[in-house]
Amino acid sequence: MKKLSFILFAICVTFASCSNDDSNIQEKDAQELEKMHQEIITLSLVNSEPCTDSKNWDFTALGTKSCGGVATFIVYSKKIDKNAFIAKVKAYTDAKTAFDKKYNISSTCEIILPPSSIECMDGKPKLIYGR
């Protein structure tokens, strides 16, 4: 009976540690996504370049929803290397899609429409929706 109890205990510990390893991997993957997102924010110059003329700014889609479609839009300065920035955004979007599939992440399925314009407010570029 002691052997059976020990075996059951060992099996439970094994499953618990495997489950813990999976959540550690998911957390690490989530941290990598967040790091990529922060790099995109930094490259966009949205927090470091003052907005005085909205014509100096543009936007692009960022990320995807697990059921399809755009997750959000990000504004960026036209002073940056657009091709390198868009490549970084695409890499993030692809990584986010893979993450959602790998970990069966679900999201809302509403359609996110693109902004209608960009305005400078308090020295920051702001996406304007529905005008």
Buried (B, 14 or more C-beta within 10 A) or exposed (E): EEEEEEEEEEEEEEEEEEEEEEEEEBEEBEEEBEEBBEEBBEBBBBEEBEBEEBEBBBBBBBBBBBEEBBBEBBBBBEEBEEEEBEEBBEEBBEBBBEBBEEBEBEBEEEEBEEBEEBBBEEEBBBBEEEE
